[in-house]
Amino acid sequence: MTDRNLFSVYEVARAVAQMGTAAIGLQNFATRIIDHVNAGGQLDEQSLVELGAACIGNIKNGLVEGGGIEDAETMRLALDTLQKFLDGVIRR
C-alpha cells in the first residue's frame, strides 16, 4: 500500500469541519427563510441575499478566535463552500 492513496487524519478532519460548517450554515439559512415567511416577509432574490449574508455573518461570529493558521484556512474554505451553496440556492 502506498502513502499517496491515503488521506491523513488531519485532511479528513479538515474536510469534515468544512462540510459540517457548511451544513450548519444551510440549516440556519433554511430556518431564517421559514421565520422570514412566517413573519409575512416577501421571499424574493433580495431577501434571500440578505438572509444568506446573515447566515455567513452568524458563522463568522461563531468562530473561535485564537486558532492556528490551519484552523483559519479551514474556516475560510468552509465559508467559501457555504457561500457557493447559498449562491446556488439563491440563483434558482
N, C-alpha and C positions, 0 to 999 in steps of 0.2 A: 504494500500500500504506500502510495506517495503522499507527501505533505501537501502537494498542490491541489489535491481533491478534498482536503479537509478544511472546514471553517473553524477558526479559533472560537473559543468560548466568548471572547470579547466581541468578535464580529457578530455572533448570534445574539448576544445580549444587546448590542447596539441596534441591530435590526428590530428586535422585539421592542426596545424602548421607542424607536421611531414609529412603528406601527401602532403601539399602544397609545402614544401621544396623539397620533392622527385619529385613532378610533374615539378617544375621549373628546377630541375637538368636534368630530362629526356628531357624536351623541349630544354634545352641548348645542350644536347648530340646530339639530332636529328639535330639541327642547325649546330653543328660542323661537323657532318658526311656529311651533304649536302655541306657545304663550302669546306670541305676536298676533296670530289669527284669532285666538280665543278672546283677546282684548279688543278685537274689532279692527285690527290693523290690516291695511291692504297688503297683499302679497304680490309685489312687483319686483322688477330687477333691482331697483334702488334699495328697497327694504332688504332684499336678500344680500346685497353687497354690504349693507350696514350690519346685518346680523352676522355675516361671515367675519367682518372686521372685529366685531365684539368677541367672537369666539377666539380669534387669533390673539387678541388682547388678553382674554381670560387665561389662555395657555401661557402666554408670556409672563403674566403676573403670578402664575402659579409655580414658575420655575424657581428652583432653589439657587440662591446666589452662592458664590464661593466654590463652585465646582471647577474641575480642571478644564484644560483646553479641550480634551477629548469629549467631555460632557457637553461643553458649549457647542462643539461641532455636531454632536448627535442631536441636540435640541434644535439647532439651526436646520439640520436636514429634516427633522420631524416637522418643524413649522413649514418648511418648503413643501413637504409632502401634503400636509393638511391644506395648504393654500391651493395646491393643484387639485385636490379633491373638491374643495369648495368652489373653485373656478368651474370645474366640470359640472357641478350641480347647478350653479347659477346660470351657466350658458344654456342649459336645457330649458 
